[in-house]
Amino acid sequence: MADTADLAAEREQLDTARAIEAARRRSPGAPVPCGQCYNCDEPLVEGLTFCDADCRDDWQLRKRMQEMA
Ligand SMILES: [Zn+2]
């Protein structure tokens, strides 16, 4: 049943790509990926700007506060 496993792996890759794409679209004004999290300086794989949604939210909140000040 190798076909089933291959299909599952393929679908998983598609889901990941779609999730990354969706995350990019959801955060307009996000900074350029620099290899580490903008919020906590955690090393990240290429193409990511934050380790997770919490870090992204924290960063966006802080940015908004700075813009208001
Ligand atoms: Zn982080």
N, CA, C, O and the ligand as a Tripos MOL2 file, in Angstrom:
@<TRIPOS>MOLECULE
protein
  277   275    70     0     0
PROTEIN
NO_CHARGES

@<TRIPOS>ATOM
      1 N           0.8340   -1.2140    0.0000 N.3       1 MET1
      2 CA          0.0000    0.0000    0.0000 C.3       1 MET1
      3 C           0.8680    1.2630    0.0000 C.2       1 MET1
      4 O           0.6030    2.2200    0.7280 O.2       1 MET1
      5 N           1.8940    1.2370   -0.8240 N.am      2 ALA2
      6 CA          2.7940    2.3860   -0.8770 C.3       2 ALA2
      7 C           2.0920    3.6100   -1.4510 C.2       2 ALA2
      8 O           2.4000    4.7470   -1.0940 O.2       2 ALA2
      9 N           1.1420    3.3520   -2.3490 N.am      3 ASP3
     10 CA          0.4400    4.4750   -2.9840 C.3       3 ASP3
     11 C          -0.2770    5.3440   -1.9610 C.2       3 ASP3
     12 O          -0.2510    6.5730   -2.0330 O.2       3 ASP3
     13 N          -0.9180    4.6770   -1.0060 N.am      4 THR4
     14 CA         -1.6630    5.4270    0.0060 C.3       4 THR4
     15 C          -0.7270    6.2920    0.8380 C.2       4 THR4
     16 O          -1.0290    7.4470    1.1410 O.2       4 THR4
     17 N           0.4270    5.7090    1.2060 N.am      5 ALA5
     18 CA          1.3840    6.4710    2.0100 C.3       5 ALA5
     19 C           1.9310    7.6520    1.2230 C.2       5 ALA5
     20 O           2.0930    8.7470    1.7620 O.2       5 ALA5
     21 N           2.2160    7.4220   -0.0620 N.am      6 ASP6
     22 CA          2.7290    8.5110   -0.9010 C.3       6 ASP6
     23 C           1.7140    9.6440   -0.9850 C.2       6 ASP6
     24 O           2.0560   10.8210   -0.8760 O.2       6 ASP6
     25 N           0.4650    9.2600   -1.1820 N.am      7 LEU7
     26 CA         -0.5830   10.2760   -1.2910 C.3       7 LEU7
     27 C          -0.6890   11.0830   -0.0070 C.2       7 LEU7
     28 O          -0.8450   12.3040   -0.0370 O.2       7 LEU7
     29 N          -0.6040   10.3850    1.1230 N.am      8 ALA8
     30 CA         -0.7110   11.0740    2.4080 C.3       8 ALA8
     31 C           0.4330   12.0560    2.5930 C.2       8 ALA8
     32 O           0.2300   13.1800    3.0520 O.2       8 ALA8
     33 N           1.6400   11.6250    2.2330 N.am      9 ALA9
     34 CA          2.8030   12.4980    2.3750 C.3       9 ALA9
     35 C           2.6680   13.7090    1.4600 C.2       9 ALA9
     36 O           3.0140   14.8300    1.8330 O.2       9 ALA9
     37 N           2.1570   13.4620    0.2530 N.am     10 GLU10
     38 CA          1.9880   14.5510   -0.6990 C.3      10 GLU10
     39 C           0.9840   15.5630   -0.1730 C.2      10 GLU10
     40 O           1.1820   16.7750   -0.2630 O.2      10 GLU10
     41 N          -0.1050   15.0300    0.3810 N.am     11 ARG11
     42 CA         -1.1460   15.9150    0.8920 C.3      11 ARG11
     43 C          -0.6120   16.7350    2.0710 C.2      11 ARG11
     44 O          -0.9570   17.9040    2.2410 O.2      11 ARG11
     45 N           0.2350   16.0940    2.8770 N.am     12 GLU12
     46 CA          0.7870   16.7870    4.0360 C.3      12 GLU12
     47 C           1.6500   17.9680    3.5790 C.2      12 GLU12
     48 O           1.5930   19.0530    4.1570 O.2      12 GLU12
     49 N           2.4480   17.7390    2.5350 N.am     13 GLN13
     50 CA          3.2840   18.8090    2.0040 C.3      13 GLN13
     51 C           2.4320   19.9480    1.4720 C.2      13 GLN13
     52 O           2.7400   21.1220    1.6790 O.2      13 GLN13
     53 N           1.3600   19.5880    0.7850 N.am     14 LEU14
     54 CA          0.4670   20.6050    0.2450 C.3      14 LEU14
     55 C          -0.1340   21.4240    1.3690 C.2      14 LEU14
     56 O          -0.2160   22.6490    1.2810 O.2      14 LEU14
     57 N          -0.5580   20.7430    2.4330 N.am     15 ASP15
     58 CA         -1.1570   21.4390    3.5650 C.3      15 ASP15
     59 C          -0.1730   22.4240    4.1690 C.2      15 ASP15
     60 O          -0.5390   23.5530    4.4960 O.2      15 ASP15
     61 N           1.0850   21.9960    4.3190 N.am     16 THR16
     62 CA          2.0980   22.8650    4.9030 C.3      16 THR16
     63 C           2.3110   24.0920    4.0310 C.2      16 THR16
     64 O           2.3680   25.2170    4.5280 O.2      16 THR16
     65 N           2.4270   23.8680    2.7280 N.am     17 ALA17
     66 CA          2.6380   24.9800    1.8050 C.3      17 ALA17
     67 C           1.4650   25.9410    1.8640 C.2      17 ALA17
     68 O           1.6320   27.1610    1.8370 O.2      17 ALA17
     69 N           0.2650   25.3590    1.9460 N.am     18 ARG18
     70 CA         -0.9310   26.2010    1.9910 C.3      18 ARG18
     71 C          -0.9970   26.9980    3.2840 C.2      18 ARG18
     72 O          -1.4150   28.1560    3.2900 O.2      18 ARG18
     73 N          -0.5800   26.3660    4.3850 N.am     19 ALA19
     74 CA         -0.6050   27.0350    5.6830 C.3      19 ALA19
     75 C           0.3700   28.2120    5.6900 C.2      19 ALA19
     76 O           0.0640   29.2840    6.2110 O.2      19 ALA19
     77 N           1.5470   27.9950    5.1040 N.am     20 ILE20
     78 CA          2.5390   29.0690    5.0460 C.3      20 ILE20
     79 C           2.0120   30.2120    4.1800 C.2      20 ILE20
     80 O           2.1340   31.3860    4.5280 O.2      20 ILE20
     81 N           1.4310   29.8400    3.0590 N.am     21 GLU21
     82 CA          0.8830   30.8420    2.1460 C.3      21 GLU21
     83 C          -0.2220   31.6360    2.8380 C.2      21 GLU21
     84 O          -0.2870   32.8590    2.7140 O.2      21 GLU21
     85 N          -1.0770   30.9450    3.5550 N.am     22 ALA22
     86 CA         -2.1790   31.6040    4.2530 C.3      22 ALA22
     87 C          -1.6540   32.5320    5.3370 C.2      22 ALA22
     88 O          -2.1730   33.6320    5.5270 O.2      22 ALA22
     89 N          -0.6250   32.0870    6.0450 N.am     23 ALA23
     90 CA         -0.0440   32.9050    7.1160 C.3      23 ALA23
     91 C           0.5560   34.1750    6.5310 C.2      23 ALA23
     92 O           0.4670   35.2470    7.1300 O.2      23 ALA23
     93 N           1.1670   34.0480    5.3580 N.am     24 ARG24
     94 CA          1.7540   35.2240    4.7130 C.3      24 ARG24
     95 C           0.6700   36.2150    4.3380 C.2      24 ARG24
     96 O           0.8180   37.4220    4.5300 O.2      24 ARG24
     97 N          -0.4220   35.6900    3.8020 N.am     25 ARG25
     98 CA         -1.4900   36.5820    3.3600 C.3      25 ARG25
     99 C          -2.1620   37.2530    4.5440 C.2      25 ARG25
    100 O          -2.6330   38.3870    4.4500 O.2      25 ARG25
    101 N          -2.2000   36.5210    5.6890 N.am     26 ARG26
    102 CA         -2.9180   37.0350    6.8440 C.3      26 ARG26
    103 C          -2.1440   38.1520    7.5520 C.2      26 ARG26
    104 O          -2.7230   38.8790    8.3590 O.2      26 ARG26
    105 N          -0.8590   38.2980    7.2670 N.am     27 SER27
    106 CA         -0.1010   39.3160    7.9810 C.3      27 SER27
    107 C           0.5000   40.3560    7.0380 C.2      27 SER27
    108 O           1.7000   40.3340    6.7680 O.2      27 SER27
    109 N          -0.3270   41.2540    6.5450 N.am     28 PRO28
    110 CA          0.1910   42.3270    5.7100 C.3      28 PRO28
    111 C           1.1010   43.2240    6.5360 C.2      28 PRO28
    112 O           0.8480   43.4470    7.7200 O.2      28 PRO28
    113 N           2.1510   43.7340    5.9220 N.am     29 GLY29
    114 CA          3.0700   44.5760    6.6710 C.3      29 GLY29
    115 C           4.0310   43.7660    7.4960 C.2      29 GLY29
    116 O           4.7590   44.3220    8.3180 O.2      29 GLY29
    117 N           4.0530   42.4380    7.2950 N.am     30 ALA30
    118 CA          4.9930   41.6020    8.0320 C.3      30 ALA30
    119 C           6.4100   41.9000    7.5440 C.2      30 ALA30
    120 O           6.6060   42.2360    6.3760 O.2      30 ALA30
    121 N           7.3910   41.7800    8.4300 N.am     31 PRO31
    122 CA          8.7670   42.0840    8.0470 C.3      31 PRO31
    123 C           9.3460   41.0320    7.1060 C.2      31 PRO31
    124 O           8.7910   39.9420    6.9660 O.2      31 PRO31
    125 N          10.4470   41.3600    6.4730 N.am     32 VAL32
    126 CA         11.1280   40.4450    5.5670 C.3      32 VAL32
    127 C          11.7950   39.3420    6.3880 C.2      32 VAL32
    128 O          12.4470   39.6330    7.3910 O.2      32 VAL32
    129 N          11.6390   38.0550    5.9700 N.am     33 PRO33
    130 CA         12.2790   36.9610    6.7080 C.3      33 PRO33
    131 C          13.7840   37.1610    6.8120 C.2      33 PRO33
    132 O          14.4410   37.4390    5.8090 O.2      33 PRO33
    133 N          14.3350   37.0250    8.0070 N.am     34 CYS34
    134 CA         15.7690   37.2830    8.1850 C.3      34 CYS34
    135 C          16.4720   36.1020    8.8470 C.2      34 CYS34
    136 O          17.6200   36.2330    9.2700 O.2      34 CYS34
    137 N          15.7980   34.9380    8.9460 N.am     35 GLY35
    138 CA         16.4420   33.7670    9.5270 C.3      35 GLY35
    139 C          16.2010   33.6070   11.0100 C.2      35 GLY35
    140 O          16.5790   32.5930   11.5970 O.2      35 GLY35
    141 N          15.5700   34.6050   11.6290 N.am     36 GLN36
    142 CA         15.2330   34.4520   13.0420 C.3      36 GLN36
    143 C          13.9320   35.1600   13.3540 C.2      36 GLN36
    144 O          13.5020   36.0600   12.6340 O.2      36 GLN36
    145 N          13.3180   34.7330   14.4430 N.am     37 CYS37
    146 CA         12.0310   35.2930   14.8340 C.3      37 CYS37
    147 C          12.1980   36.7600   15.2360 C.2      37 CYS37
    148 O          13.0840   37.1030   16.0200 O.2      37 CYS37
    149 N          11.3400   37.6160   14.6900 N.am     38 TYR38
    150 CA         11.4210   39.0390   15.0070 C.3      38 TYR38
    151 C          10.9910   39.3060   16.4460 C.2      38 TYR38
    152 O          11.3220   40.3420   17.0240 O.2      38 TYR38
    153 N          10.2580   38.3670   17.0070 N.am     39 ASN39
    154 CA          9.7440   38.5930   18.3580 C.3      39 ASN39
    155 C          10.6890   38.0850   19.4430 C.2      39 ASN39
    156 O          10.9040   38.7690   20.4440 O.2      39 ASN39
    157 N          11.2590   36.8880   19.2560 N.am     40 CYS40
    158 CA         12.0680   36.3010   20.3320 C.3      40 CYS40
    159 C          13.4690   35.8900   19.8660 C.2      40 CYS40
    160 O          14.2080   35.2580   20.6220 O.2      40 CYS40
    161 N          13.8420   36.2440   18.6210 N.am     41 ASP41
    162 CA         15.1860   35.9770   18.0960 C.3      41 ASP41
    163 C          15.5310   34.4930   17.9830 C.2      41 ASP41
    164 O          16.7050   34.1290   17.9170 O.2      41 ASP41
    165 N          14.5250   33.6540   17.9620 N.am     42 GLU42
    166 CA         14.7290   32.2180   17.7840 C.3      42 GLU42
    167 C          15.1360   31.9540   16.3330 C.2      42 GLU42
    168 O          14.5160   32.4940   15.4170 O.2      42 GLU42
    169 N          16.1830   31.1200   16.1030 N.am     43 PRO43
    170 CA         16.5620   30.8030   14.7120 C.3      43 PRO43
    171 C          15.4220   30.0920   13.9880 C.2      43 PRO43
    172 O          14.7940   29.1900   14.5430 O.2      43 PRO43
    173 N          15.1580   30.5020   12.7460 N.am     44 LEU44
    174 CA         14.0570   29.9180   11.9840 C.3      44 LEU44
    175 C          14.5370   29.4400   10.6240 C.2      44 LEU44
    176 O          15.5850   29.8580   10.1310 O.2      44 LEU44
    177 N          13.7320   28.5360   10.0170 N.am     45 VAL45
    178 CA         14.0510   28.1180    8.6600 C.3      45 VAL45
    179 C          13.7860   29.2850    7.7190 C.2      45 VAL45
    180 O          13.0080   30.1880    8.0280 O.2      45 VAL45
    181 N          14.4390   29.2520    6.5790 N.am     46 GLU46
    182 CA         14.3460   30.3320    5.6180 C.3      46 GLU46
    183 C          12.9000   30.5850    5.2040 C.2      46 GLU46
    184 O          12.1430   29.6370    4.9910 O.2      46 GLU46
    185 N          12.5210   31.8110    5.0910 N.am     47 GLY47
    186 CA         11.1820   32.1440    4.6300 C.3      47 GLY47
    187 C          10.2020   32.4650    5.7380 C.2      47 GLY47
    188 O           9.1060   32.9620    5.4760 O.2      47 GLY47
    189 N          10.5890   32.1830    6.9880 N.am     48 LEU48
    190 CA          9.6910   32.4710    8.1040 C.3      48 LEU48
    191 C          10.1570   33.7170    8.8500 C.2      48 LEU48
    192 O          11.3540   33.9940    8.9390 O.2      48 LEU48
    193 N           9.2050   34.4530    9.3770 N.am     49 THR49
    194 CA          9.5460   35.6610   10.1210 C.3      49 THR49
    195 C           9.2820   35.4970   11.6100 C.2      49 THR49
    196 O           9.8610   36.2080   12.4310 O.2      49 THR49
    197 N           8.3900   34.5410   11.9630 N.am     50 PHE50
    198 CA          8.0720   34.2950   13.3680 C.3      50 PHE50
    199 C           7.9680   32.7990   13.6080 C.2      50 PHE50
    200 O           7.6560   32.0440   12.6870 O.2      50 PHE50
    201 N           8.2310   32.3510   14.8570 N.am     51 CYS51
    202 CA          8.1380   30.9140   15.1030 C.3      51 CYS51
    203 C           6.6940   30.4400   15.1490 C.2      51 CYS51
    204 O           6.4110   29.3060   14.7620 O.2      51 CYS51
    205 N           5.7780   31.2760   15.6110 N.am     52 ASP52
    206 CA          4.3760   30.8660   15.5980 C.3      52 ASP52
    207 C           3.4600   32.0940   15.6400 C.2      52 ASP52
    208 O           3.9200   33.2350   15.6420 O.2      52 ASP52
    209 N           2.1740   31.8300   15.6730 N.am     53 ALA53
    210 CA          1.1940   32.9150   15.6280 C.3      53 ALA53
    211 C           1.2920   33.8020   16.8620 C.2      53 ALA53
    212 O           1.0480   35.0060   16.7830 O.2      53 ALA53
    213 N           1.6480   33.2170   17.9970 N.am     54 ASP54
    214 CA          1.7680   34.0050   19.2280 C.3      54 ASP54
    215 C           2.8560   35.0570   19.0930 C.2      54 ASP54
    216 O           2.6620   36.2170   19.4570 O.2      54 ASP54
    217 N           4.0140   34.6390   18.5610 N.am     55 CYS55
    218 CA          5.1170   35.5770   18.3730 C.3      55 CYS55
    219 C           4.7190   36.6620   17.3820 C.2      55 CYS55
    220 O           5.0250   37.8380   17.5770 O.2      55 CYS55
    221 N           4.0410   36.2590   16.3290 N.am     56 ARG56
    222 CA          3.6070   37.2340   15.3230 C.3      56 ARG56
    223 C           2.6500   38.2550   15.9520 C.2      56 ARG56
    224 O           2.7710   39.4590   15.7230 O.2      56 ARG56
    225 N           1.7030   37.7560   16.7420 N.am     57 ASP57
    226 CA          0.7490   38.6550   17.3790 C.3      57 ASP57
    227 C           1.4490   39.6060   18.3440 C.2      57 ASP57
    228 O           1.1450   40.7980   18.3780 O.2      57 ASP57
    229 N           2.3860   39.0770   19.1290 N.am     58 ASP58
    230 CA          3.1350   39.9040   20.0830 C.3      58 ASP58
    231 C           3.8590   41.0240   19.3540 C.2      58 ASP58
    232 O           3.8210   42.1880   19.7530 O.2      58 ASP58
    233 N           4.5220   40.6290   18.2700 N.am     59 TRP59
    234 CA          5.3060   41.5950   17.5110 C.3      59 TRP59
    235 C           4.4110   42.6740   16.8960 C.2      59 TRP59
    236 O           4.7260   43.8630   16.9420 O.2      59 TRP59
    237 N           3.2860   42.2310   16.3180 N.am     60 GLN60
    238 CA          2.3790   43.1880   15.6830 C.3      60 GLN60
    239 C           1.7970   44.1430   16.7160 C.2      60 GLN60
    240 O           1.6230   45.3310   16.4450 O.2      60 GLN60
    241 N           1.4980   43.6190   17.8990 N.am     61 LEU61
    242 CA          0.9570   44.4540   18.9650 C.3      61 LEU61
    243 C           1.9830   45.5080   19.3760 C.2      61 LEU61
    244 O           1.6640   46.6840   19.5490 O.2      61 LEU61
    245 N           3.2410   45.0410   19.5300 N.am     62 ARG62
    246 CA          4.2890   45.9620   19.9520 C.3      62 ARG62
    247 C           4.5310   47.0380   18.8840 C.2      62 ARG62
    248 O           4.7490   48.2100   19.1920 O.2      62 ARG62
    249 N           4.4860   46.5980   17.6170 N.am     63 LYS63
    250 CA          4.6910   47.5350   16.5120 C.3      63 LYS63
    251 C           3.5910   48.5950   16.5220 C.2      63 LYS63
    252 O           3.8500   49.7810   16.3180 O.2      63 LYS63
    253 N           2.3520   48.1420   16.7640 N.am     64 ARG64
    254 CA          1.2300   49.0690   16.7910 C.3      64 ARG64
    255 C           1.3970   50.0750   17.9280 C.2      64 ARG64
    256 O           1.1060   51.2610   17.7680 O.2      64 ARG64
    257 N           1.8690   49.5890   19.0800 N.am     65 MET65
    258 CA          2.0880   50.4700   20.2340 C.3      65 MET65
    259 C           3.1530   51.5180   19.9050 C.2      65 MET65
    260 O           3.0210   52.6880   20.2630 O.2      65 MET65
    261 N           4.2200   51.0730   19.2090 N.am     66 GLN66
    262 CA          5.3120   51.9940   18.8600 C.3      66 GLN66
    263 C           4.8110   53.0520   17.8880 C.2      66 GLN66
    264 O           5.1910   54.2200   17.9700 O.2      66 GLN66
    265 N           3.9440   52.6220   16.9580 N.am     67 GLU67
    266 CA          3.4390   53.5700   15.9750 C.3      67 GLU67
    267 C           2.5390   54.6090   16.6130 C.2      67 GLU67
    268 O           2.4560   55.7440   16.1440 O.2      67 GLU67
    269 N           1.8680   54.2200   17.6820 N.am     68 MET68
    270 CA          0.9790   55.1490   18.3760 C.3      68 MET68
    271 C           1.7570   56.1420   19.2360 C.2      68 MET68
    272 O           1.3150   57.2690   19.4580 O.2      68 MET68
    273 N           2.9180   55.7070   19.7130 N.am     69 ALA69
    274 CA          3.6850   56.5460   20.6460 C.3      69 ALA69
    275 C           4.2840   57.7660   19.9490 C.2      69 ALA69
    276 O           4.9580   58.5740   20.5890 O.2      69 ALA69
    277 ZN          9.4030   33.6580   18.3230 Zn       70 ZN70
@<TRIPOS>BOND
     1     1     2 1
     2     2     3 1
     3     3     4 2
     4     3     5 am
     5     5     6 1
     6     6     7 1
     7     7     8 2
     8     7     9 am
     9     9    10 1
    10    10    11 1
    11    11    12 2
    12    11    13 am
    13    13    14 1
    14    14    15 1
    15    15    16 2
    16    15    17 am
    17    17    18 1
    18    18    19 1
    19    19    20 2
    20    19    21 am
    21    21    22 1
    22    22    23 1
    23    23    24 2
    24    23    25 am
    25    25    26 1
    26    26    27 1
    27    27    28 2
    28    27    29 am
    29    29    30 1
    30    30    31 1
    31    31    32 2
    32    31    33 am
    33    33    34 1
    34    34    35 1
    35    35    36 2
    36    35    37 am
    37    37    38 1
    38    38    39 1
    39    39    40 2
    40    39    41 am
    41    41    42 1
    42    42    43 1
    43    43    44 2
    44    43    45 am
    45    45    46 1
    46    46    47 1
    47    47    48 2
    48    47    49 am
    49    49    50 1
    50    50    51 1
    51    51    52 2
    52    51    53 am
    53    53    54 1
    54    54    55 1
    55    55    56 2
    56    55    57 am
    57    57    58 1
    58    58    59 1
    59    59    60 2
    60    59    61 am
    61    61    62 1
    62    62    63 1
    63    63    64 2
    64    63    65 am
    65    65    66 1
    66    66    67 1
    67    67    68 2
    68    67    69 am
    69    69    70 1
    70    70    71 1
    71    71    72 2
    72    71    73 am
    73    73    74 1
    74    74    75 1
    75    75    76 2
    76    75    77 am
    77    77    78 1
    78    78    79 1
    79    79    80 2
    80    79    81 am
    81    81    82 1
    82    82    83 1
    83    83    84 2
    84    83    85 am
    85    85    86 1
    86    86    87 1
    87    87    88 2
    88    87    89 am
    89    89    90 1
    90    90    91 1
    91    91    92 2
    92    91    93 am
    93    93    94 1
    94    94    95 1
    95    95    96 2
    96    95    97 am
    97    97    98 1
    98    98    99 1
    99    99   100 2
   100    99   101 am
   101   101   102 1
   102   102   103 1
   103   103   104 2
   104   103   105 am
   105   105   106 1
   106   106   107 1
   107   107   108 2
   108   107   109 am
   109   109   110 1
   110   110   111 1
   111   111   112 2
   112   111   113 am
   113   113   114 1
   114   114   115 1
   115   115   116 2
   116   115   117 am
   117   117   118 1
   118   118   119 1
   119   119   120 2
   120   119   121 am
   121   121   122 1
   122   122   123 1
   123   123   124 2
   124   123   125 am
   125   125   126 1
   126   126   127 1
   127   127   128 2
   128   127   129 am
   129   129   130 1
   130   130   131 1
   131   131   132 2
   132   131   133 am
   133   133   134 1
   134   134   135 1
   135   135   136 2
   136   135   137 am
   137   137   138 1
   138   138   139 1
   139   139   140 2
   140   139   141 am
   141   141   142 1
   142   142   143 1
   143   143   144 2
   144   143   145 am
   145   145   146 1
   146   146   147 1
   147   147   148 2
   148   147   149 am
   149   149   150 1
   150   150   151 1
   151   151   152 2
   152   151   153 am
   153   153   154 1
   154   154   155 1
   155   155   156 2
   156   155   157 am
   157   157   158 1
   158   158   159 1
   159   159   160 2
   160   159   161 am
   161   161   162 1
   162   162   163 1
   163   163   164 2
   164   163   165 am
   165   165   166 1
   166   166   167 1
   167   167   168 2
   168   167   169 am
   169   169   170 1
   170   170   171 1
   171   171   172 2
   172   171   173 am
   173   173   174 1
   174   174   175 1
   175   175   176 2
   176   175   177 am
   177   177   178 1
   178   178   179 1
   179   179   180 2
   180   179   181 am
   181   181   182 1
   182   182   183 1
   183   183   184 2
   184   183   185 am
   185   185   186 1
   186   186   187 1
   187   187   188 2
   188   187   189 am
   189   189   190 1
   190   190   191 1
   191   191   192 2
   192   191   193 am
   193   193   194 1
   194   194   195 1
   195   195   196 2
   196   195   197 am
   197   197   198 1
   198   198   199 1
   199   199   200 2
   200   199   201 am
   201   201   202 1
   202   202   203 1
   203   203   204 2
   204   203   205 am
   205   205   206 1
   206   206   207 1
   207   207   208 2
   208   207   209 am
   209   209   210 1
   210   210   211 1
   211   211   212 2
   212   211   213 am
   213   213   214 1
   214   214   215 1
   215   215   216 2
   216   215   217 am
   217   217   218 1
   218   218   219 1
   219   219   220 2
   220   219   221 am
   221   221   222 1
   222   222   223 1
   223   223   224 2
   224   223   225 am
   225   225   226 1
   226   226   227 1
   227   227   228 2
   228   227   229 am
   229   229   230 1
   230   230   231 1
   231   231   232 2
   232   231   233 am
   233   233   234 1
   234   234   235 1
   235   235   236 2
   236   235   237 am
   237   237   238 1
   238   238   239 1
   239   239   240 2
   240   239   241 am
   241   241   242 1
   242   242   243 1
   243   243   244 2
   244   243   245 am
   245   245   246 1
   246   246   247 1
   247   247   248 2
   248   247   249 am
   249   249   250 1
   250   250   251 1
   251   251   252 2
   252   251   253 am
   253   253   254 1
   254   254   255 1
   255   255   256 2
   256   255   257 am
   257   257   258 1
   258   258   259 1
   259   259   260 2
   260   259   261 am
   261   261   262 1
   262   262   263 1
   263   263   264 2
   264   263   265 am
   265   265   266 1
   266   266   267 1
   267   267   268 2
   268   267   269 am
   269   269   270 1
   270   270   271 1
   271   271   272 2
   272   271   273 am
   273   273   274 1
   274   274   275 1
   275   275   276 2
@<TRIPOS>SUBSTRUCTURE
     1 MET1         2 RESIDUE 1 A MET
     2 ALA2         6 RESIDUE 1 A ALA
     3 ASP3        10 RESIDUE 1 A ASP
     4 THR4        14 RESIDUE 1 A THR
     5 ALA5        18 RESIDUE 1 A ALA
     6 ASP6        22 RESIDUE 1 A ASP
     7 LEU7        26 RESIDUE 1 A LEU
     8 ALA8        30 RESIDUE 1 A ALA
     9 ALA9        34 RESIDUE 1 A ALA
    10 GLU10       38 RESIDUE 1 A GLU
    11 ARG11       42 RESIDUE 1 A ARG
    12 GLU12       46 RESIDUE 1 A GLU
    13 GLN13       50 RESIDUE 1 A GLN
    14 LEU14       54 RESIDUE 1 A LEU
    15 ASP15       58 RESIDUE 1 A ASP
    16 THR16       62 RESIDUE 1 A THR
    17 ALA17       66 RESIDUE 1 A ALA
    18 ARG18       70 RESIDUE 1 A ARG
    19 ALA19       74 RESIDUE 1 A ALA
    20 ILE20       78 RESIDUE 1 A ILE
    21 GLU21       82 RESIDUE 1 A GLU
    22 ALA22       86 RESIDUE 1 A ALA
    23 ALA23       90 RESIDUE 1 A ALA
    24 ARG24       94 RESIDUE 1 A ARG
    25 ARG25       98 RESIDUE 1 A ARG
    26 ARG26      102 RESIDUE 1 A ARG
    27 SER27      106 RESIDUE 1 A SER
    28 PRO28      110 RESIDUE 1 A PRO
    29 GLY29      114 RESIDUE 1 A GLY
    30 ALA30      118 RESIDUE 1 A ALA
    31 PRO31      122 RESIDUE 1 A PRO
    32 VAL32      126 RESIDUE 1 A VAL
    33 PRO33      130 RESIDUE 1 A PRO
    34 CYS34      134 RESIDUE 1 A CYS
    35 GLY35      138 RESIDUE 1 A GLY
    36 GLN36      142 RESIDUE 1 A GLN
    37 CYS37      146 RESIDUE 1 A CYS
    38 TYR38      150 RESIDUE 1 A TYR
    39 ASN39      154 RESIDUE 1 A ASN
    40 CYS40      158 RESIDUE 1 A CYS
    41 ASP41      162 RESIDUE 1 A ASP
    42 GLU42      166 RESIDUE 1 A GLU
    43 PRO43      170 RESIDUE 1 A PRO
    44 LEU44      174 RESIDUE 1 A LEU
    45 VAL45      178 RESIDUE 1 A VAL
    46 GLU46      182 RESIDUE 1 A GLU
    47 GLY47      186 RESIDUE 1 A GLY
    48 LEU48      190 RESIDUE 1 A LEU
    49 THR49      194 RESIDUE 1 A THR
    50 PHE50      198 RESIDUE 1 A PHE
    51 CYS51      202 RESIDUE 1 A CYS
    52 ASP52      206 RESIDUE 1 A ASP
    53 ALA53      210 RESIDUE 1 A ALA
    54 ASP54      214 RESIDUE 1 A ASP
    55 CYS55      218 RESIDUE 1 A CYS
    56 ARG56      222 RESIDUE 1 A ARG
    57 ASP57      226 RESIDUE 1 A ASP
    58 ASP58      230 RESIDUE 1 A ASP
    59 TRP59      234 RESIDUE 1 A TRP
    60 GLN60      238 RESIDUE 1 A GLN
    61 LEU61      242 RESIDUE 1 A LEU
    62 ARG62      246 RESIDUE 1 A ARG
    63 LYS63      250 RESIDUE 1 A LYS
    64 ARG64      254 RESIDUE 1 A ARG
    65 MET65      258 RESIDUE 1 A MET
    66 GLN66      262 RESIDUE 1 A GLN
    67 GLU67      266 RESIDUE 1 A GLU
    68 MET68      270 RESIDUE 1 A MET
    69 ALA69      274 RESIDUE 1 A ALA
    70 ZN70       277 GROUP 0 **** ****
